[in-house]
Amino acid sequence: MAEARRLHPDFDITRSWNFPPELLAAHPIAPFDQPLDAYLRRLGFNPDQLEYVRRSYANAAGESIDRLSARAALDDWADTRFGSGDYRILDGYDTIHARLAEGLDIRFHAVVTEIHWSRSGVRVLTADEREFEGASLIITLPLAVLQSGHVRFEPPLPSDKQAAVAALNMAPALKLIYRFGEPVLPREIAALYSAQSPPMWWTPSYGHDAVDGQVWTAFVTGDYARQMRSLGEAGALDAGLRTLRAETERGDLQPVSARWIDWASDPFALGGYSSKPPGAYGARAVLAQPTEDVLYWAGEATASGDAAGTVHGAYLSGVRAAQEVLALGIQQG
Ligand SMILES: Cc1cc2nc3c(=O)[nH]c(=O)nc-3n(C[C@H](O)[C@H](O)[C@H](O)COP(=O)(O)OP(=O)(O)OC[C@H]3O[C@@H](n4cnc5c(N)ncnc54)[C@H](O)[C@@H]3O)c2cc1C
């Protein structure tokens, strides 16, 4: 701590997150909800502190600080169910999927275009004209795919469900990934926050002996991502490299290879992960509710509190929806 404080005069800005209850009580969110930046300004955040929130919390929360709900942010910060640690699966995330998929009948390349539903059951149509029928359906489509209308519901979803889908937000998310021929920083530095864009960097090759510290990833969402997307892949990679060079004070840094991954241009994602704009308070709970005991809803956008927008939130929402379907079977059986 002392070393970090000595090196970085603004270090304590990063430690201003424990809001005393009296401070929050003295500043109720007005009158129903408001943008996070406006609320933090009312709490007394100065421009440097707001800038820090923009680069850290808001970027990780998936949207720009002025498009995030203050009420939702306060709720998320109070949600301590899952702790605040970061964990990485060294063998890759797909090891989780492989385990969960064991023994299941999974059809790949089945692009759903229409969902016909009624109280008596569901029929799902795919782009290659396959049909699947069932008594009920669990829908885990990404929020932005639901918003896009690429999947047609017949009849249309009830108005409260449509309103919940429309109320939430799914901003673009981008990763810029660079591979260098040698470690970029001393081994003990595995991540950094930049005052420039992209703000969030880490080395995913940390701990992998052959390439330790050689691969660096930048992660942006919200306006950072919108601005990077406007530059195109080559322009965004150049801008990212300039930032990394400035932060590491290594003007000579030259990657062996580099690429971006742009989730907003993936037709099966159309964005990063969901966030709650001001006023969308409560929309996740509505989205999660079953529709007429036929359509069930899972996926990160239906998860509650701090779990929304995460892998564990998506997983738990799937468990919840499966339990809802099973409970229905027990009632009917
Ligand atoms: C860049 C980035 C970094 C992230 N980092 C983290 C992190 O560090 N920790 C963390 O916990 N979470 C992280 N997340 C969030 C996490 O990845 C998501 O919350 C989670 O994967 C969502 O799971 P899901 O099942 O709800 O949706 P998805 O994983 O998006 O699954 C939806 C599925 O629907 C499919 N689909 C879409 N359209 C159709 C269609 N028409 N027909 C059939 N199938 C369709 C898609 O192909 C996809 O397989 C990150 C997300 C991004 C984008």
The ligand as an SDF file (V2000), in Angstrom:
LIG
                    3D

 53 58  0  0  0  0  0  0  0  0999 V2000
  -15.6950   -9.0560  -23.3170 C   0  0  0  0  0  0  0  0  0  0  0  0
  -16.4380   -9.6760  -22.1870 C   0  0  0  0  0  0  0  0  0  0  0  0
  -15.7920   -9.9390  -20.9990 C   0  0  0  0  0  0  0  0  0  0  0  0
  -16.4750  -10.5310  -19.9400 C   0  0  0  0  0  0  0  0  0  0  0  0
  -15.8090  -10.8090  -18.7660 N   0  0  0  0  0  0  0  0  0  0  0  0
  -16.4450  -11.4650  -17.7870 C   0  0  0  0  0  0  0  0  0  0  0  0
  -15.7480  -11.8390  -16.5960 C   0  0  0  0  0  0  0  0  0  0  0  0
  -14.5520  -11.5950  -16.4540 O   0  0  0  0  0  0  0  0  0  0  0  0
  -16.4320  -12.4990  -15.6240 N   0  0  0  0  0  0  0  0  0  0  0  0
  -17.7450  -12.8100  -15.7650 C   0  0  0  0  0  0  0  0  0  0  0  0
  -18.3190  -13.4400  -14.8580 O   0  0  0  0  0  0  0  0  0  0  0  0
  -18.4470  -12.4460  -16.8720 N   0  0  0  0  0  0  0  0  0  0  0  0
  -17.8150  -11.7980  -17.8820 C   0  0  0  0  0  0  0  0  0  0  0  0
  -18.5020  -11.4390  -19.0110 N   0  0  0  0  0  0  0  0  0  0  0  0
  -19.9550  -11.6450  -19.0570 C   0  0  0  0  0  0  0  0  0  0  0  0
  -20.3100  -13.0820  -19.3440 C   0  0  0  0  0  0  0  0  0  0  0  0
  -19.5440  -13.5490  -20.4320 O   0  0  0  0  0  0  0  0  0  0  0  0
  -21.8040  -13.1320  -19.6760 C   0  0  0  0  0  0  0  0  0  0  0  0
  -22.5550  -12.5530  -18.6280 O   0  0  0  0  0  0  0  0  0  0  0  0
  -22.2930  -14.5570  -19.8730 C   0  0  0  0  0  0  0  0  0  0  0  0
  -21.5160  -15.2650  -20.7970 O   0  0  0  0  0  0  0  0  0  0  0  0
  -23.7310  -14.5380  -20.3600 C   0  0  0  0  0  0  0  0  0  0  0  0
  -24.1980  -15.8470  -20.4960 O   0  0  0  0  0  0  0  0  0  0  0  0
  -25.6050  -16.0790  -21.1560 P   0  0  0  0  0  0  0  0  0  0  0  0
  -25.8180  -17.5420  -21.1830 O   0  0  0  0  0  0  0  0  0  0  0  0
  -26.6120  -15.1990  -20.5300 O   0  0  0  0  0  0  0  0  0  0  0  0
  -25.4330  -15.5200  -22.6450 O   0  0  0  0  0  0  0  0  0  0  0  0
  -24.4490  -16.0290  -23.7870 P   0  0  0  0  0  0  0  0  0  0  0  0
  -23.2420  -16.6720  -23.2100 O   0  0  0  0  0  0  0  0  0  0  0  0
  -24.2950  -14.8690  -24.6970 O   0  0  0  0  0  0  0  0  0  0  0  0
  -25.3130  -17.1840  -24.4740 O   0  0  0  0  0  0  0  0  0  0  0  0
  -26.3560  -16.8870  -25.3440 C   0  0  0  0  0  0  0  0  0  0  0  0
  -26.3100  -17.9350  -26.4560 C   0  0  0  0  0  0  0  0  0  0  0  0
  -27.3860  -17.6720  -27.3510 O   0  0  0  0  0  0  0  0  0  0  0  0
  -26.9120  -17.9610  -28.6390 C   0  0  0  0  0  0  0  0  0  0  0  0
  -27.7800  -17.3020  -29.6120 N   0  0  0  0  0  0  0  0  0  0  0  0
  -27.8840  -15.9910  -29.9230 C   0  0  0  0  0  0  0  0  0  0  0  0
  -28.8110  -15.7880  -30.8570 N   0  0  0  0  0  0  0  0  0  0  0  0
  -29.3080  -17.0080  -31.1690 C   0  0  0  0  0  0  0  0  0  0  0  0
  -30.3030  -17.4750  -32.0770 C   0  0  0  0  0  0  0  0  0  0  0  0
  -30.9900  -16.6260  -32.8650 N   0  0  0  0  0  0  0  0  0  0  0  0
  -30.5630  -18.8090  -32.1360 N   0  0  0  0  0  0  0  0  0  0  0  0
  -29.9010  -19.6780  -31.3460 C   0  0  0  0  0  0  0  0  0  0  0  0
  -28.9430  -19.3080  -30.4500 N   0  0  0  0  0  0  0  0  0  0  0  0
  -28.6580  -17.9760  -30.3770 C   0  0  0  0  0  0  0  0  0  0  0  0
  -25.4970  -17.4270  -28.6500 C   0  0  0  0  0  0  0  0  0  0  0  0
  -24.7550  -18.0040  -29.7050 O   0  0  0  0  0  0  0  0  0  0  0  0
  -25.0190  -17.8830  -27.2750 C   0  0  0  0  0  0  0  0  0  0  0  0
  -24.4630  -19.1770  -27.3290 O   0  0  0  0  0  0  0  0  0  0  0  0
  -17.8330  -10.8500  -20.0900 C   0  0  0  0  0  0  0  0  0  0  0  0
  -18.4960  -10.5990  -21.3030 C   0  0  0  0  0  0  0  0  0  0  0  0
  -17.8030  -10.0120  -22.3480 C   0  0  0  0  0  0  0  0  0  0  0  0
  -18.5090   -9.7710  -23.6540 C   0  0  0  0  0  0  0  0  0  0  0  0
  1  2  1  0
  2  3  1  0
  2 52  2  0
  3  4  2  0
  4  5  1  0
  4 50  1  0
  5  6  2  0
  6  7  1  0
  6 13  1  0
  7  8  2  0
  7  9  1  0
  9 10  1  0
 10 11  2  0
 10 12  1  0
 12 13  2  0
 13 14  1  0
 14 15  1  0
 14 50  1  0
 15 16  1  0
 16 17  1  0
 16 18  1  0
 18 19  1  0
 18 20  1  0
 20 21  1  0
 20 22  1  0
 22 23  1  0
 23 24  1  0
 24 25  2  0
 24 26  1  0
 24 27  1  0
 27 28  1  0
 28 29  2  0
 28 30  1  0
 28 31  1  0
 31 32  1  0
 32 33  1  0
 33 34  1  0
 33 48  1  0
 34 35  1  0
 35 36  1  0
 35 46  1  0
 36 37  1  0
 36 45  1  0
 37 38  2  0
 38 39  1  0
 39 40  1  0
 39 45  2  0
 40 41  1  0
 40 42  2  0
 42 43  1  0
 43 44  2  0
 44 45  1  0
 46 47  1  0
 46 48  1  0
 48 49  1  0
 50 51  2  0
 51 52  1  0
 52 53  1  0
M  END
$$$$
